[in-house]
Amino acid sequence: MLAIMPMILAIKPQFRENLNFLIKKFLKNTNKKETK
């Protein structure tokens, strides 16, 4: 996944904000699961 990210950013720079939002949301979900 991390290796594919630069390719996506190179193709669609405007997609970066959405990608960061999804990553943050995913990390929050994983953190909640770990806490519980």
C-alpha positions in Angstrom: 0.0 0.0 0.0 2.7 2.5 1.0 4.6 1.8 -2.2 1.4 2.5 -4.3 0.7 5.8 -2.6 3.4 7.9 -4.4 2.0 6.7 -7.7 -1.5 7.8 -6.8 -0.2 11.1 -5.6 1.7 11.6 -8.8 -1.4 10.8 -10.9 -3.9 12.8 -8.8 -2.3 15.5 -6.5 -5.7 16.6 -5.5 -6.4 13.1 -4.2 -3.8 13.6 -1.5 -6.3 15.3 1.0 -8.8 12.5 0.6 -6.1 9.8 1.0 -4.7 11.5 4.1 -8.3 11.7 5.5 -8.9 7.9 4.9 -5.5 7.0 6.4 -6.2 9.1 9.6 -9.7 7.6 9.8 -8.2 4.1 9.5 -5.5 4.8 12.1 -8.2 6.1 14.5 -10.3 3.0 14.0 -7.2 0.7 14.7 -6.3 2.8 17.7 -9.8 2.4 19.1 -9.7 -1.4 18.6 -6.3 -1.6 20.3 -7.6 0.5 23.2 -10.6 -1.7 23.7 
